[in-house]
């Protein structure tokens, strides 16, 4: 059968169209791989690099810093307690100025002198500094957890090469942002892999990758069935996502703890900062002792005790 000119034109159009689709598919695969690589970079920065930097910082300075914060909070609380007691004493002195001479003499005796409710003052202090107390507890807990995890990991195997390799494959094959039309099942499989990576559980990650591979074998990516407009739109989406992930990488690498890397690797700067922390800690400790002595002296001078609520004591008995 002899092909007509029209037949040849149709064949050329079809060839050009298929050639364009092939190039577009190749571009999409390239962008998918590029996006997967950048997503892995973010995950590795957050779950390994930054955590290692934070651990290093906590080992070198964490305990010093939270003990300094602890003393500073104690100092503020003690100073505030002294202030409240002095205000209460001044208030009572103003009230006593209206008393007769005999009443004032009676009021100065040890039996009648303790009029300040120290329990009420301490409750006031607890309420006033409740947020700062919570922040300090959280800081201490964070440093303690980091140091405990570091001790546990010292003797544990470090399967970083394997775990990184498996997780890269999981991202490439199952990350919802990389795939053209991710199903709920593949998303669930990926987030299982993500959880295993964050917890550094190699075997769980290997299992997740096995399930992803099994699913992908049954449901392979088939871009050839998509039309040109769909694929062009998907390509643009991939470019946008790559830009967003690149910005995330910039944000991480231009903020703490990542920016502490150079400082922590400079032993001279580390030693100097540690000396400063030790000096500050000793100064704060001394200042706290001074304020504590002032508070105790104020209590002794004014014979301050807790005023007991007799009705509550009777109820308890």
C-alpha positions, 0 to 999 in steps of 0.5 A: 500500500502506497502512503499518501502525502497526508499519511506521511504528515500524520506520521511526522506529527505523531512522531514529533508529539511522541518525541516531545512527550518523551523529552517531557517525561525525561524532564519530569523524571529529572525533576522528581529525582532532584526534588527527592534529593533536596527533600532528603537533604532537609530530612538529614539536616533536621534529623542528623546534622542539626541534632548532632550540633545540638547534642554537641552544644548541650554536652559542652554548655547545656548544664552550665546554661540551665544552672545559670538560669536556675540561679537567676530565677532563684534570685528574682524570686528571693528579691521579690519575696523580700520586696513583698515582705517589706511592703507588708511591714510598711503597711502594718507600720502605717496602720500602727501609727493610728494606734495608741502608745499602749497598743503599739507596745503590745503589738511589738511583743513576740506573741503578737508580732507575726502578722505576715502570712508567709504562705500567702506570699509564697503562693503569690511568688509561685503564681507570679513566676509560674511561666518562668518555672515552666520554661526552666523545667522544659529547658532542663528536661530538653538538655537532660534528654539530649544527654541521655540519648547521647549516652545511649547512642555511644554504645549503639551501632551507627548505621547512618550509611545504610539508613540514609541509603534506604530513606533516599529510596523511600523518598524517591519512590513514595514521597507524596510531593514527588509522585504524580498521583500519590494514593493514600496507601503509598502516603501511609507507607512513606510516613512509616518510613519517615518515622523509622528514619527519625527514630533511626530504626534500620530494620523498620526502614528496610521493611517500609522500603520492601513494602513500598517496592512491592506496591510500586511493582503492582502500581508503577508510575505510567506517565505515558497515559497522561496528556501533554497539558497534565504533564506540563502542569505537573512539571511546573508544580515540581519546579515550585516544590523544588524552590520551596525545599531549597528555601527550607534548606537555606532557612535551616543552614542560616539559623541555629543550631546549624550556624553554631557549627563553626563556633563549636569546632573552634576549641579556643572559642569554646574554652573562652565561652565555657570560662565565661559561663563558669564565672557567671555561674559562680557570681550568680551563686554568690548573689543568691546566697547574699539575697537568701541571707538578707531574706532570712535576716528579715524573717528573724528581725520580724519574727515571721512564721506561717499563719496557720488556718486553724479551721483547715487543721481541724477539718484535716484532723 
